[in-house]
Amino acid sequence: MREQAWQRVRSSGQRRGRRRGAAAAMVVGVLTVGVLASPAASAAPGPDTVQQGLNALLHSDGLPAALASVTDRAGHTGTYTAGVGDLATGSKVPRDGQVRIGSNTKTFTAVVVLQLVGEGKIRLDAPVDAYLPGLVHGEGIDGRRITVRQLLQHTSGLPNYSNYLGDDVRYFAPRELLGIALQHKADFDPGEGWKYSNTNYVLAGLIVEKVTRHTLASEMDRRIIKRIGLHHTYFPAPGDATIREAHPKGYYRVSADAPLVDVTEIDPSWGWAAGQLVSTDSDLNRFFTALLSGDLLQEAQLTQMRTGTEPADATFGPGARYGLGLVSKPLPCGGLYWGHSGSFPGYETRGGATDDGRAANVAVTMQLSDEAARKRVDHVVNRALCR
């Protein structure tokens, strides 16, 4: 889930690794073959810069697999794969396979909130206390002083609960996640800074549920997923640790010289409104393209989402700016693209869309732990959007 390397999975990975020493040895052996051999690939006809980029990611970062979906201005789509979908069996990477998309979920949550703003059911500059009275309080924390807009923009000052989860890999209720955050003091006064915090989006999800009297998952499904035909996107039900459709397995490495451990099946509830969704690269392209085209939000709310952005270089890279659940990033060929990104144990996804209809998303099957590796994935996205 961005943009923390979830250290609690480290202990889980170690426990799983001890339980299957022979399997870990197999992982190392298969990985070596996967990196040295020519990666399996499928791609639409045309320039092969994206395929070359995916192949390079495997060699530079020792990734098990990489996937991409790219749409050009004319609406032509190419799908690409590289590497091995399952290190234990050596199976191919499923074309446009499902992955955990982590913090891309935030954009979906923000869209639902902004749809409710357009319907007059939520006010962006209303305090959180107007919807969840008395719930948000702590050291330097007061729900009467934090607005809905500040939640969506990460300017609330709320501490990030994911920094304090420890080693538990289990089901977490949303209010439990909030309670963990509220045990810690605010990072700054509301509106006086910018800092990425998953707590903001848990609160945004709770507001959606309070206002609609429906689950966030059902609202997201009705308002976004079914509306624009995201046939391979879903919000996992409580207790569902699997990935439903064809997918490459996701891996975690405790350290640079440690074996890769399969963490594909994991309870994603600690991501909730901030990072629980499962999707594909092509569905993400469809989502961001539909969003920028005005198919999901009224013009006023889409404008709000894209204006008043805050510098977010430290989290999303040079030149990045954060709006209301939407990130703009400069392209080397000129202009911007809009998207998010997502980091979740086993997977990393990066990409977005431009106003003229280009879209690209790249997924890799290992959570990236250093900025250099993330920049290399961003470089593939840039090449795809600029070619």
N, C-alpha and C positions, 0 to 999 in steps of 0.2 A: 504494500500500500504506500507508497512513497512516504516518505522520502527518508524514512528511517530504515536501517537494516534491522529487521525485527529480531532482536537478540534472544527473545524468549524461544524462538524456533531453534536456536542453536542448541539449547539443552535437549529439546525434543528430538532434534536430528541426531545428537549424540546417543540418546537412549535407543532410537530406532537402529542406529548404526551398530550398536553393541548387540542388538538382537539378531542382526543378520550379517555377521562378519563375512560369510562366504559370498553373500549377495554384494557386499561392498567391494570385495575383490573383483567380482565380475564387472561392477560398474567401472572400476578403473581400467580394466582391460578393454572393455567395449569403447570407453571414451577415447582411449589412445587410437584405436582403429578408426573411430569416427572423425577424429581430427586429421589424421594423416591421409585418409582416403578422400576421394572426390565426393562431396556431399550430394545426396540425392536431391533432385530439384524438379519442380514443375513450374512453368512460367508461360504467360501469354506471349505471342509473338511480339517482337519489337526490341528496342534497345535493352541490353542485358545489364545495365548499370546496377539495378536493384539486386539481381542475382549475384553479381560480383560482390556487392556490399554485404549480403548475407553470408556468403562464403568466407569473406574476410573476417566477419565477426567470430565465426567458429575458430578460426586460426589464431586471432589476436587475443581472444578472451576465454578460450577453452569451453565455449558454450556447447551444450548437447545439441540444441536445435534453434533455428530461427525461422520465422514465418512472416510474410508480408502480403498486404493487399494494396494495390495502387489503382486509382482512377484518374484518367487524364481529363483535359478540358472537354473533349468530345464525348465523354462518358464511357470510354473503353476501359475495361478493368483487367488487370493482371494479378494473378495470385502466384506466390513463390514459396518454396520451402528449401531448407538446407539442413543437413545433419541427420540425427537419429531420433525417432520419436520415443523410443523406449530403450534405454541402455542395457537392460537385462536381456532383451530379446533381439535387439538390433532392428526392430521394425521401422518402417518408413514414417516420416512425419505426415500426419493427415493434412491434406490440402485444406487450407482455411479452417484448421482445427480450433476447437474452443479452448480458451485460456481464462484464468482469473485476471480480471482487468484492473483490480485494485482501485486506485483513486480516480480513475476515469468515472467511477460511480458518482463522485461528487458533482460532476456536470449534470448527470441525470437527476440527482436530488435537487440541484439548483433550478433545473428546468421545471420540476413539479412545483417548487415554491413560487417561482415567477409566474407560472400559469395561474396559481391561486391568487397572486397579486393582481393579475389581469382580470380575474373574476371578482375582485373586491373583497376577498376573504382573508387576505393577509396584507398588511402594510409594511413596506420595506423599512420605514423609519420608525416603526412602532417598537417599543421595548419587548424583549423576550418575555418579560413578566406579564404582558398583556395576553399571552397565550398559555404560558406555563407559570401561573402565579406562585411565587414563593419557592420555586424549585431550584433556582440558580443563585447560590450564595456561598461565600467563603472568604478567605483572606484576600482582600482587594477585589472581590468578585460580587457583583450585584446585578441581578437580572433586570432591575429597573433602569440600569444605565447602559445596557448592551442592546443594540438594535438587531433586527433580522438582517439588515444589510451588512452589518459588521460580522455576523456569522458567516455569510456567504463569501465575504471578501477577506476573511482571516485578519480582521483588524479589531477583534473583540478583546484580545489579551488573555483569553482563556488558555490554561495549560493543556498540553497535549496528553490525553490519557494513555496513549500508546507508549509513552516513555516510562510508564510505571506498571506495566502489566505483569512483569516477572516471567516465569517459565511455564505458566499454565497454558495448555492448548486444549480448550474446552468451550462449552457454550457460554457466552456472555449475553445477558439481557442489555438492551440499550441503556436503561437507567443505571445499571451496574457500571457501565463504562463511564457514564457521566459522574457517578459517585466517586469513582477512582480519581477523575480529574479534579473534582472539587475539594479533595483533600489537600491540594497544593495551591500555593498562592498564585495570583495572577502574574502574567509576564509583564504586563503594562496596563495602563488605564485604557478603557475603550476608546478607539479612534486615535490613539497616540503612537501607533506603530503597526508593523505588519509582521506576523509570524504564523507559519503554517501549523495548523492544529486540527487534528481529526475530531476533536471535541466539538468544534463549531458545527460540523455536519451531522453529528449525532443529535445535537439540539435542533438543527433544521429539520431532521427527520421526525423528531418528536412533535414539533410544531405541525408538520403535515398531518400526522396521525390525530392530533388533538382537533385540528380544524375540520378535517374530512370525516373523522370517526371511522376511518378505514386504515388498514395497515399500509405502511409505506410501500411494501412490495406490490400490493394490489393496485395502488395509485400509479406507481411507476409502470406497471404492466398495462394498465388501461390507457394512461395518458401518453405514453411514449412507445413502449415496445410493440403493442398491437397496432397502435395508430399509424406507425410508419413501417410496419412489417419487418421488425428485427426478429427473424425466425429462429435465430440461434443465441439469443440473449435472454437471460433469466436471473432472477433474484433467488438464490438457494433458500429453501425452507429451513426452519430451525432443525438442527441435527443432521442436515444433509451435507456430508463431507465429500461427496463424489462430484465428478463432472459428467454431465448426462450423455453428451454426444462424443463423437470421435475427437480425440485430443492428444497432443503430445504430453508425456509425463513431465512434471515440473521437479526441479532439483534444488537442493541447498548444500552449500559447502561451508563447513565450520571455519576453515582457514584455507589459504591458497594451496597448501600441499596436502589437504585432507581429501578423502574420497567424496564424491557426490552422493547424496542421500535422497531418495525419492520422497518428496513431501506433497505429492499430488493430492492425496486425500487428507484433508485437514478441515476442521470446523472453521468456517469463515466469519462467524458471528461477531468477532471482535472488530471486523471492518464495518459492518452494518451500513448505514447511510453514507459512510465515508469510503467504503471499499469492498463491498461484498459481491458485486455482480460478476457473472460469467458471460463471456461474449466471444466474438471472433473479430479478426481484423476487418473483414468486409462489413460486418454489422456496425463496427465503430465508424467506418467511413460513411456509411449510410446515415448514421446518427448525426455526426458533426456536419455533414452536408445539408441534411434536413434542417438542422438548427440554424445554420447561417442563412439558409434560403427562406426562413420565416415560416416553415411548416409546423413548428412546435410552439412558437411564442408570437404574441402580438408585437407590432413594431416597437411600441414604447418599452416593453419589457426586454426585448432583444437589445435595444439601444442601451438600456441600463446595464445589461450584462456585460457589454463591451466597452463602456466608457468609465471614466474615473478609476482606471486601473492603477495598481500599485506595483512598484518595482519588485520583482521576484527572482532576481538573478541567482541568489544563493541556493535556491531550491530547484529552479527550472532551467538554469543556464543563462549565458550572456544575452542581455536584451529582453529577457522574458518579463512580462507584466501580467498581473493577476486581476481579473475583473470579478464578476459574481459567479464563481465556479467555472470560469473559462480563462484559459491562458493564451496570450498572444506571444508569438516568437518570430523574430526576423528571419527571412530567407536570404541566403547568399546571392541569389539571383534577383533580389529586390522584392519588396512587399512583405506581407506577414502571412502566417497561417495561424489558425485558432484551434485549440484542442485542450488537452490536459496531459496526462501520462498516468501510469499506474505501476506500483511496485508491490508485489505480494509474494510471500514465500513460494518459490518455484517458478515465478513468472515476472517479466517486466514488459510493459507495453508503452510505446511512445508514438505520437503522430498527431494528425489533425487534418483540417481542410482549409481551403482558401475561398475567398468570395467568388472566384470565377469558376468554381466547380472541381478543382483538383482536390484529391484526398489521398492520404497515405497513412497506413499504420503498420508498425513493425512490432512483433512480439518475440521474445527470447525465453527459453525455458530454464532460466536461472535468475533469481533476484540479484540485481547488480549492486555491488557494495562499494564501488568507487566511482568518482566523477569521470575519470578518463573513459571507463567502459560505457557509461551513459552517453558521453559525448560521441563515442563511436556509433552508437545506435542512432542518435540524433543526426549524425552525418548521413546515414543511410536514408532517413526520412527526408532530409534536405535534398539529396540526390534524386530521390523519387519525385519530389514536388517540383524540382527545377529542370528536369530533363526535357 
